[in-house]
């Protein structure tokens, strides 16, 4: 069994670590409630660039 610390961000509990896909889902699903919709929209627009940079950084090790 695994346990993770959770942070209370208003009404959502967020674990210390989670995948970038989960982070994306949280931001998009909570856009307009917990996240500014304009910021969420920009994040959505650059998501592919973020994933590419992450992949390049991980494979450069």
C-alpha positions in Angstrom: 0.0 0.0 0.0 1.2 3.5 -0.9 0.4 6.7 0.8 0.9 10.2 -0.3 0.8 13.5 1.4 -2.1 15.7 0.2 -2.3 19.5 0.1 -5.6 21.1 0.5 -6.1 23.7 -2.2 -9.6 24.9 -1.4 -11.8 22.0 -2.2 -9.3 19.9 -4.2 -6.8 17.7 -2.5 -3.6 17.5 -4.5 -0.9 14.9 -3.9 2.8 15.9 -3.6 3.6 14.2 -6.9 1.5 13.2 -9.9 2.0 12.9 -13.6 2.0 15.9 -15.9 -1.1 14.4 -17.6 -2.9 14.5 -14.2 -1.7 18.1 -13.6 -3.1 19.0 -17.0 -6.4 17.4 -16.2 -6.7 19.2 -12.9 -5.9 22.6 -14.4 -8.4 22.1 -17.3 -11.2 20.6 -15.1 -10.8 23.4 -12.5 -10.5 26.2 -15.0 -12.8 29.0 -14.0 -13.1 27.7 -10.4 -9.6 27.2 -9.0 -7.5 28.3 -12.0 -7.9 31.5 -14.0 -9.4 30.5 -17.4 -7.0 32.7 -19.4 -4.0 31.1 -17.7 -5.5 27.6 -18.2 -6.0 28.5 -21.9 -2.3 29.5 -22.3 -1.2 26.3 -20.5 -3.4 24.3 -22.9 -1.8 26.1 -25.9 1.7 25.3 -24.8 1.1 21.8 -23.5 2.8 20.1 -26.4 5.9 22.3 -26.0 6.0 21.4 -22.3 5.8 17.7 -23.0 8.5 17.9 -25.7 10.8 19.8 -23.4 10.2 17.3 -20.6 10.9 14.4 -22.9 14.1 16.0 -24.1 15.3 16.7 -20.6 14.6 13.1 -19.5 16.3 11.6 -22.5 19.4 13.8 -22.1 20.3 12.3 -18.8 
